[in-house]
């Protein structure tokens, strides 16, 4: 979820059972001395490691968690098998705040617009072109995300006592991340996160707020997030299980 440490990548692989699993090594900040392993919904395995860590250190770290990596890959692959690529036509379902709504495409000559009415996404466009319809929906999601994220940020801040002033946040579309925290303390959130349930949005925001106090996933980081949100793991699991559908 956190992408602020990436500087350069180097591909490699390891073997689990009879499968060769590729992974990318990403250079982390010199201030961080731990190795972090992430499996993304698109089935990329990324190892964030400091420059002082040797390739052997990285390989041993990923081998130690090889079963977990394999299980994550298996889960994401199973999700993708049951997901039909979106065609942006009437009758498809699209998510907003964890709920599914049917898409209804209406062709007219008025200014393009998107409305959420009576359990449906009504998209008004001059032509029924998938790329054009997707663009209109993405613009709608981004506009909604800004207001929803601001409201949820204020809610979570009430419990994040280590944050002395409300941080700035930006809404930027990302391919595999829900959020990040810049070295300057600015939160970056993916507009597609607004498709997820509110409890998952709160989890992502809290995760990034914890990085204002602790830059890596240290024991103190997990102590902070657990104190504020004891059920964060179930929220993360829910979001992970929905990721392939929400990113599409």
FENHUSUL-V983193 format. One record per pair of residues at least 12 apart in sequence whose ideal C-beta (glycine too) atoms are under 10 Angstrom apart, sorted by the first residue. I is the first residue (numbers start at 0). J is the second residue. Records with the same first field share a line. If there is no record, write none. Layout:
I = J + J
This chain:
0 = 37 + 39 + 173 + 175 + 176 + 177 + 178 + 179 + 180 + 189 + 202 + 203 + 206 + 207 + 210 + 216 + 235 + 238
1 = 35 + 37 + 47 + 176 + 177 + 178 + 179 + 180 + 187 + 206 + 207 + 209 + 210 + 214 + 215 + 216
2 = 25 + 37 + 45 + 47 + 173 + 175 + 176 + 177 + 178 + 179 + 180 + 181 + 187
3 = 27 + 28 + 47 + 176 + 179 + 180 + 181 + 182 + 183 + 185 + 187 + 207 + 210 + 214
4 = 25 + 26 + 27 + 28 + 30 + 31 + 35 + 47 + 48 + 49 + 179 + 182 + 214 + 215
5 = 23 + 25 + 26 + 27 + 28 + 45 + 47 + 179
6 = 25 + 26 + 27 + 28 + 47 + 50
7 = 23 + 24 + 25 + 26 + 50
8 = 22 + 23 + 24 + 25 + 26 + 45 + 46
9 = 22 + 23 + 24 + 25 + 26 + 46 + 48 + 54 + 57
10 = 22 + 23 + 24
11 = 23 + 24 + 44 + 46 + 54 + 57 + 58 + 61
12 = 44 + 58 + 61
13 = 44 + 46 + 57 + 58 + 59 + 61 + 62 + 65 + 68
14 = 62 + 65
15 = 61 + 62 + 65 + 66 + 68 + 69 + 72
16 = 65 + 66 + 69
18 = 69 + 72
20 = 38 + 42 + 44 + 61 + 65 + 68 + 69 + 72
21 = 42 + 43 + 44
22 = 36 + 37 + 38 + 43 + 44 + 45 + 46 + 57 + 58 + 61 + 68
23 = 37 + 43 + 44 + 45 + 46 + 47
24 = 45 + 46 + 47 + 48 + 52 + 54 + 57 + 58 + 61
25 = 37 + 45 + 46 + 47 + 48
26 = 47 + 48 + 49 + 50 + 52
27 = 46 + 47 + 48 + 49 + 50 + 51 + 52 + 214 + 215
28 = 47 + 49 + 50 + 182 + 214 + 215
29 = 49 + 50 + 51
30 = 49 + 182 + 214 + 215
31 = 47 + 48 + 49 + 214 + 215 + 216 + 217
32 = 48 + 49 + 51 + 52 + 215 + 217
33 = 47 + 48 + 49 + 52 + 60 + 215 + 216 + 217
34 = 46 + 47 + 48 + 49 + 52 + 56 + 57 + 59 + 60 + 61 + 63 + 64 + 215
35 = 47 + 48 + 49 + 60 + 215 + 216
36 = 48 + 57 + 60 + 61 + 63 + 64 + 65 + 67 + 68 + 71
37 = 68 + 71 + 175 + 176 + 216
38 = 64 + 67 + 68 + 69 + 70 + 71 + 72 + 74 + 75 + 239
39 = 71 + 72 + 75 + 174 + 175 + 176 + 242 + 246
40 = 71 + 74 + 75 + 78 + 79 + 174 + 175 + 176 + 177 + 238 + 239 + 240 + 241 + 242 + 243 + 244 + 245 + 246 + 247
41 = 75 + 79 + 174 + 175 + 242 + 243 + 246
42 = 71 + 72 + 73 + 75 + 76 + 78 + 79 + 175 + 243
43 = 72 + 75 + 174 + 175
44 = 61 + 68 + 69 + 71 + 72
45 = 175
46 = 58 + 60 + 61 + 64 + 68
47 = 215 + 216
48 = 60 + 61
49 = 215
71 = 239
74 = 236 + 239 + 240 + 242 + 243
75 = 239 + 240 + 242 + 243
76 = 243
77 = 243
78 = 239 + 240 + 241 + 242 + 243 + 244
79 = 243 + 244 + 247
80 = 243
81 = 243 + 244
82 = 243 + 244 + 246 + 247
83 = 247
84 = 247
85 = 102 + 129 + 132 + 133 + 136 + 244 + 247
86 = 102 + 129 + 132 + 133
87 = 102 + 104 + 122 + 124 + 127 + 128 + 129 + 130 + 131 + 132 + 133 + 134 + 135 + 136
88 = 102 + 103 + 104 + 127 + 129 + 132
89 = 101 + 102 + 103 + 104 + 105 + 119 + 120 + 121 + 122 + 127 + 132
90 = 102 + 103 + 104
91 = 103 + 104 + 120 + 132
92 = 119 + 120 + 244
93 = 115 + 119 + 120 + 122 + 136 + 140 + 194 + 244 + 245 + 247
94 = 120 + 140 + 191 + 193 + 194 + 195 + 196 + 241 + 244 + 245 + 247
95 = 115 + 120 + 139 + 140 + 143 + 147 + 193 + 194 + 195
96 = 143 + 147 + 193 + 194 + 195 + 196 + 197 + 199 + 200
97 = 193 + 194 + 195 + 196 + 197 + 198 + 199 + 200 + 237 + 238 + 241 + 245
98 = 118 + 194 + 196
99 = 118 + 194 + 244
100 = 115 + 116 + 117 + 118 + 119 + 120 + 121
101 = 117 + 118 + 119 + 120 + 121
102 = 119 + 120 + 121 + 122 + 132 + 136
103 = 116 + 117 + 119 + 120 + 121 + 122 + 123
104 = 120 + 121 + 122 + 123 + 124 + 126 + 127 + 128 + 129 + 131 + 132 + 135
105 = 121 + 122 + 123 + 124 + 127
106 = 122 + 123 + 124 + 125 + 126 + 127
107 = 123 + 124 + 125
108 = 123 + 124 + 125 + 126
109 = 123 + 124 + 125
110 = 123 + 124 + 125
111 = 123 + 124 + 125 + 126 + 131 + 132 + 134 + 135 + 138
112 = 124 + 135 + 138 + 139
113 = 132 + 135 + 136 + 137 + 138 + 139 + 140 + 142 + 143
114 = 139
115 = 139 + 143
120 = 132 + 135 + 136 + 139
122 = 135 + 136 + 139
123 = 135
137 = 172 + 190 + 191
138 = 190
139 = 190 + 193
140 = 170 + 172 + 189 + 190 + 191 + 192 + 193 + 194
141 = 170 + 171 + 172 + 189 + 190 + 191 + 193
142 = 170 + 190 + 193
143 = 170 + 190 + 193 + 194
144 = 170 + 172 + 188 + 189 + 190 + 191 + 192 + 193 + 194 + 200
145 = 168 + 169 + 170 + 188 + 190 + 193
146 = 193
147 = 170 + 188 + 190 + 192 + 193 + 197 + 200
148 = 168 + 169 + 170 + 178 + 186 + 188 + 189 + 190 + 192 + 193 + 200 + 203 + 204
149 = 165 + 168 + 170
150 = 197 + 200
151 = 188 + 192 + 193 + 197 + 198 + 200 + 201 + 203 + 204 + 205
152 = 165 + 166 + 168 + 186 + 188 + 200 + 201 + 204 + 205 + 207 + 208
153 = 165 + 204
154 = 197 + 200 + 201 + 204
155 = 200 + 201 + 202 + 203 + 204 + 205 + 206 + 207 + 208 + 227 + 228
156 = 204 + 205 + 208
157 = 227
158 = 201 + 205 + 208 + 226 + 227 + 228
159 = 204 + 205 + 208 + 209 + 211 + 212 + 223 + 224 + 226 + 227 + 228
160 = 223 + 226 + 227
161 = 208 + 209 + 211 + 212 + 213 + 223 + 227
162 = 184 + 208 + 209 + 211 + 212
163 = 211
164 = 184
166 = 180 + 181 + 183 + 184 + 185 + 186 + 204 + 207 + 208 + 211
167 = 181 + 183 + 184 + 185 + 186 + 187
168 = 180 + 185 + 186 + 187 + 188 + 204 + 207
169 = 181 + 185 + 186 + 187 + 188
170 = 186 + 187 + 188 + 189 + 190 + 191 + 192 + 193
171 = 187 + 188 + 189 + 190
172 = 189 + 190 + 191
173 = 187 + 188 + 189 + 190 + 191 + 192 + 246
174 = 189 + 191 + 246
175 = 189 + 242 + 246
176 = 188 + 189 + 192 + 203 + 246
177 = 189 + 191 + 192 + 195 + 199 + 200 + 202 + 203 + 204 + 206 + 207 + 235 + 238 + 242 + 245 + 246
178 = 192 + 200 + 202 + 203 + 204 + 206 + 207 + 210
179 = 206 + 207 + 210
180 = 206 + 207 + 208 + 209 + 210 + 211 + 214
181 = 207 + 210
182 = 210 + 214
184 = 207 + 208 + 210 + 211
185 = 207
186 = 203 + 204 + 206 + 207 + 208 + 210 + 211
187 = 207
188 = 200 + 203 + 204 + 207
189 = 203 + 245 + 246
191 = 242 + 245 + 246 + 247
192 = 204 + 238 + 245
193 = 245
194 = 241 + 244 + 245 + 246 + 247
195 = 234 + 237 + 238 + 241 + 242 + 244 + 245
196 = 234 + 237 + 238 + 241
198 = 228 + 230 + 231 + 233 + 234 + 237 + 238
199 = 234 + 235 + 236 + 237 + 238 + 239 + 241 + 242 + 245
200 = 234 + 238
201 = 227 + 228 + 231 + 234
202 = 224 + 228 + 230 + 231 + 232 + 233 + 234 + 235 + 237 + 238
203 = 234 + 235 + 238
205 = 223 + 224 + 227 + 228 + 231 + 234
206 = 220 + 223 + 224 + 228 + 231 + 234 + 235
208 = 223 + 224 + 227
209 = 221 + 222 + 223 + 224 + 225 + 226 + 227 + 228 + 231
210 = 223 + 224
211 = 223
